[in-house]
Amino acid sequence: MSRHVIEWDRAAHVESQFPSDGRPQVAFAGRSNVGKSSLLNCLFAQRLAGVSRTPGKTRSINFYRVDDRFYLVDLPGYGYAQRSKSDRARFSALIGRFLEHNRALCGVAHLVDIRHAPSELDVRISRYLRELPPAVLTVLTKADKLSRGAGASQRQLVARGLEVEPSALLPFSVVDGRGQRELWSWILDLMGKAKPHE
Ligand code: GDP
């Protein structure tokens, strides 16, 4: 069980709904179906309210309060083709505002499926995130789906695709629990350094 008290806080559909209390934040980004809701459920050791099972259906930025001290933020999955163009444009604008004009945001975990070479969109988003002030951790989801050897070579391949060091990628699995401790450490480390922004 997670020893943290995690509470559903809010779903933001427009910028005015973002928290303004200055508590620091860590966000989770990734394409639809990458395993983001599974990772969050696993990280929190509980089913989360407001997380949809249908790919691409989560149409808001979802905030969870941890120990009343900081927020973990679930960003809508990207790359879901069935969304309308105007819907996608509205979301990119909202997510852009969240990522670029948010002094409380200390880190972004970017989730990429370990089994596939990063898509063009993954590469673009990875570059974009790394140009912003928050720390970025790339998490390789579904690591249990590959054997040790295949996992190691996919890690190299994804690292090359995203132009990062293989050691900067964190393999994660909700099935065997790998990466969970390291991910929590990364989050808590960032939160320990964070200063509240008013
Ligand atoms: P989301 O759209 O990014 O929130 O993705 P989901 O969390 O709904 O996961 C998409 C699919 O991948 C589901 O069928 C999950 O059961 C599966 N999945 C997610 N994480 C893992 C994992 O670590 N290992 C395995 N084997 N399957 C996973």
Residues whose N, C-alpha, C, O or C-beta is under 5 A from the ligand:
A	BS01	GDP	R31 S32 N33 V34 G35 K36 S37 S38 L39 R53 P55 T141 K142 A143 D144 F172 S173 V174 V175
